[in-house]
Amino acid sequence: MHMKILMISHEYPPIGGGGANACMYLAREYAKVLHDVTIVSVWYEGQLETEDSYGIHIIRVKSKRRYKEHCSFLEMTDYLYKAWPIVKRLEKEHHFDICQVFFGIPSGPIGYALRKKYGVPYIIRFGGGDIPGFQDRFAVLYKMLGPFLKVIWSNADALIANSEGLKKLAVDFYDKKTIDVIYNGVDTNKFYPIIKSENGYSTDNKIIKILFVSRLIERKGLQFIIPKLKEIEKKSQKKIQLVIVGDGPYREKLEKIANENRCTSMICFEGQKDKAELLSYYQQADIFILPSKKEGMPNVVLEAMACGLPIVMTPCEGSKELVTNNGIISSIDTFADKLTELCSNAKMRREMGQNSLINIEKIFQWKSVSRKYMDIFEEIDKREAN
């Protein structure tokens, strides 16, 4: 069934994080099976305002956006205000069959308005931060917006979370509508392992490289790991190097913590890297960690798995689906002990890394993920026809 699909997202690569990547890869899969796909996202310096790429028509709205990695609520509101006239024009020109909204905030109101004004069905794909209770910084704001959000959710034709944990958080806020779960995927053409030495899972078994990739904010939990590095090194009897890829408002605080604990020499702050640059970091690492308080379905863990890494992460949203026989789920209290155990055991690292590759192949391919979304689109379309 050929469909005209509109996707609304205030973040699209190179802007944003995991949700932006999910939007891009889903759009590409839709276009591969000859759906017409239009994306309305945000402009950032150096980007084209309109672009046709991978069979997708991309429109970038010139609204306020200071940083690639994150934006304020006011910047989201500005995007919403400026995107709506463009979306109205596009609907009059194309008459879309479905609108996929990334995320409930800020893009949800556009989906709702399209439904009410033009009868276009919309689905919301949650990302985490758009669900009340996920981000403490928006707690007061979400309390004010709560009734309005429930209207947007209740009128959606489908609500999609990318993990069971995120679904639970959404249900805690609004339990009057079914919320489906569709996992994220990963591009195995861009993320793949290299052959490492037989005598350990590292190219240099004397040094264990622990990798963290994400935005540097307090919620990601590195402040609890950095003070433990010397202890991990001593107990594991391995030389430890923590490689931190990413940037953000919490970097200065983390550098201060490293200095206070006299472990600066054990840490490499690499800064923000483009997707193309990330591959070598994953391939050269031995262990991937994510000591985060809350997540949706972290793409960085999927990328690490696709590169054959064992995972140590906290029991945040997405952990249950991602980490089974390929790593360790640990509370922050025992995180350093579990990490020490993995640093000490080359055989365990090797086996868990192989299981990461197997799990990616079986479960987390974008082609199969996108098919689940398209099945929902087709169900909605049939329902509308009747």
Residue pairs with C-beta under 8 A, 6 or more apart in sequence:
1 378
1 381
2 34
2 35
2 36
3 35
3 36
3 97
3 98
3 377
3 378
3 381
4 35
4 36
4 38
4 94
4 95
4 96
4 97
4 98
5 27
5 30
5 35
5 36
5 37
5 38
5 96
5 97
5 98
5 99
5 100
5 377
6 38
6 39
6 40
6 87
6 90
6 91
6 94
6 96
6 98
6 99
6 100
6 114
6 120
7 23
7 26
7 27
7 37
7 38
7 39
7 40
7 99
7 100
7 101
7 102
8 39
8 40
8 83
8 87
8 99
8 100
8 101
8 102
8 107
8 110
8 111
9 16
9 19
9 20
9 23
9 39
9 40
9 41
9 101
9 102
9 103
9 107
10 16
10 41
10 42
10 71
10 76
10 79
10 80
10 83
10 102
10 106
10 107
11 17
11 19
11 20
11 23
11 41
11 42
11 71
11 102
12 20
12 23
12 24
12 39
12 41
12 42
12 58
12 60
13 20
13 21
13 24
13 275
14 44
14 47
14 68
14 274
14 275
15 41
15 42
15 44
15 47
15 65
15 68
16 68
16 69
17 69
17 214
17 215
17 299
18 127
18 184
18 296
18 297
18 298
18 299
18 300
19 102
19 103
19 125
19 127
19 128
19 296
20 102
21 275
21 299
22 102
22 125
22 127
22 162
22 184
22 185
22 299
23 39
23 41
23 102
25 185
25 187
25 366
25 370
26 100
26 366
26 369
26 370
26 373
27 37
27 39
27 54
27 56
28 54
28 55
28 56
28 366
29 366
29 367
29 369
29 370
29 371
30 37
30 370
30 373
30 374
31 37
31 54
31 55
31 56
32 55
33 374
35 374
36 57
36 94
37 55
37 56
37 57
38 56
38 57
38 58
38 59
38 90
38 94
38 96
39 56
39 57
39 58
39 59
40 59
40 61
40 83
40 86
40 87
40 90
41 58
41 59
41 60
41 61
42 60
42 61
42 63
42 65
42 79
43 49
43 60
43 61
43 62
43 63
43 65
44 60
44 65
44 68
47 60
48 58
48 60
49 59
49 60
49 62
50 57
50 58
50 59
50 60
51 57
51 58
51 60
52 58
59 86
59 90
61 79
61 82
61 83
61 86
62 82
63 75
63 78
63 79
63 81
63 82
63 83
64 74
64 75
64 78
64 79
65 71
65 75
65 79
66 75
68 272
69 215
69 246
69 247
69 248
69 272
70 215
70 217
70 248
71 79
73 106
73 138
73 141
76 105
76 106
77 106
79 106
80 106
80 107
80 109
80 110
83 107
83 110
84 110
84 113
87 110
87 114
88 117
90 96
91 114
91 118
91 120
96 114
96 120
97 120
97 121
97 377
97 381
98 120
98 121
98 122
98 123
98 377
98 380
98 381
99 110
99 111
99 114
99 115
99 120
99 121
99 122
99 123
100 122
100 123
100 125
100 373
101 107
101 108
101 110
101 111
101 122
101 123
101 124
101 125
101 156
102 125
102 127
103 124
103 125
103 126
103 127
103 129
103 130
104 124
104 126
104 130
104 131
104 149
104 152
104 153
105 129
105 130
105 145
105 149
108 124
108 130
108 149
108 152
108 153
108 156
109 152
111 122
111 123
111 124
111 152
111 156
112 122
112 151
112 152
112 155
112 156
114 120
114 122
115 121
115 122
115 155
115 157
116 155
121 157
121 380
121 381
121 384
122 156
122 157
123 156
123 157
123 158
123 159
123 160
123 373
123 376
123 377
123 380
124 152
124 153
124 156
124 158
124 159
124 160
125 160
125 162
126 159
126 160
126 161
126 162
126 166
126 170
126 296
127 162
127 296
128 134
128 166
128 294
128 295
128 296
128 317
129 135
129 138
131 166
131 169
131 170
131 173
132 138
132 139
132 142
132 143
132 146
132 149
132 173
133 139
133 142
133 169
133 172
133 173
134 169
134 294
135 219
135 294
142 149
146 173
149 173
149 174
150 173
150 174
150 176
153 159
153 174
153 177
154 174
154 176
154 177
156 177
157 380
157 383
158 180
158 376
158 380
159 170
159 177
159 178
159 179
159 180
160 179
160 180
160 181
160 182
160 373
160 376
161 167
161 170
161 179
161 180
161 181
161 182
161 296
162 181
162 182
162 183
162 184
162 296
162 297
162 318
163 181
163 183
163 295
163 296
163 297
163 317
163 318
163 320
163 321
164 181
164 317
164 320
164 321
165 295
165 316
165 317
165 318
165 319
165 320
166 296
166 297
166 317
166 318
167 179
167 181
169 317
170 179
171 179
180 376
182 369
182 372
182 373
183 297
183 321
183 363
183 364
183 369
184 297
184 299
184 302
184 364
184 369
185 302
185 364
185 365
185 366
185 367
185 368
185 369
185 370
186 299
186 302
186 303
186 305
186 306
186 360
186 364
186 365
186 366
187 306
187 366
188 306
188 360
188 361
188 365
190 275
190 276
190 279
191 278
191 279
191 282
191 302
191 303
191 306
191 307
192 279
192 306
192 307
193 283
193 306
193 307
193 308
193 353
193 357
194 283
196 202
196 203
197 203
197 205
199 205
199 346
200 346
200 349
200 350
201 286
201 310
201 346
201 349
201 350
201 353
202 208
202 209
202 286
202 346
203 284
205 346
206 238
206 239
207 238
207 239
207 240
207 241
208 236
208 238
208 239
208 240
208 241
208 286
208 287
208 343
209 241
209 243
209 284
209 285
209 286
209 287
210 240
210 241
210 242
210 243
210 285
210 286
210 287
210 288
210 289
210 339
210 343
211 243
211 245
211 281
211 282
211 285
211 287
211 288
211 289
211 304
211 309
212 220
212 222
212 242
212 243
212 244
212 245
212 246
212 288
212 289
212 290
213 245
213 246
213 278
213 281
213 282
213 288
213 300
213 303
213 304
214 220
214 246
214 290
214 292
214 298
214 300
215 246
215 247
215 248
216 222
216 244
216 246
216 247
216 248
216 249
216 250
216 251
216 254
217 248
217 249
217 250
218 250
218 253
219 292
219 293
219 294
220 250
220 290
220 291
220 292
220 293
221 290
221 291
221 292
221 293
221 314
221 332
222 244
222 250
222 254
222 291
223 250
223 253
223 254
223 257
224 291
224 332
224 335
225 242
225 289
225 291
225 335
225 336
225 339
226 242
226 254
226 257
226 258
226 261
226 263
226 267
227 257
227 261
227 263
228 335
228 336
228 339
229 240
229 242
229 261
229 263
229 266
229 267
230 261
230 262
230 263
230 266
231 336
231 340
232 240
232 336
232 339
232 340
232 343
233 239
233 240
233 266
235 340
235 344
236 340
236 343
236 344
237 344
238 343
238 344
240 266
240 343
241 266
241 267
241 268
242 266
242 267
242 268
243 267
243 268
243 270
243 281
243 285
244 254
244 267
244 268
244 269
244 270
245 270
245 271
245 272
245 273
245 278
245 281
246 270
246 271
246 272
246 273
247 271
247 272
251 269
254 269
255 264
255 269
258 264
258 266
258 267
270 281
273 281
278 303
279 307
282 288
282 303
282 304
282 306
282 307
282 309
283 307
285 304
285 307
285 309
286 309
286 310
286 343
286 349
287 309
287 310
287 311
287 312
287 339
287 342
287 343
287 349
288 300
288 301
288 304
288 305
288 309
288 310
288 311
288 312
289 311
289 312
289 313
289 335
289 339
290 298
290 300
290 301
290 311
290 312
290 313
290 314
290 316
291 312
291 313
291 314
291 332
291 335
292 298
292 313
292 314
292 316
293 314
293 316
294 316
294 317
295 316
295 317
295 318
295 319
296 317
296 318
297 317
297 318
297 321
297 322
298 313
298 318
298 322
301 311
301 313
301 318
301 322
301 323
302 322
302 360
302 364
304 311
304 356
305 311
305 322
305 326
305 356
305 357
305 359
305 360
305 364
306 356
306 357
306 360
306 364
308 353
308 354
308 356
308 357
309 353
309 356
310 326
310 327
310 328
310 342
310 348
310 349
310 352
310 353
310 356
311 322
311 323
311 326
311 327
311 328
311 352
311 356
312 327
312 328
312 330
312 335
312 338
312 339
312 342
313 319
313 322
313 323
313 327
313 328
313 329
313 330
314 329
314 330
314 331
314 332
314 335
315 329
315 330
315 331
319 329
320 329
322 359
323 329
324 355
324 359
325 352
325 355
325 359
326 352
326 353
326 355
326 356
326 358
326 359
327 352
327 356
328 338
328 341
328 342
330 337
330 338
330 339
341 348
342 348
342 349
342 352
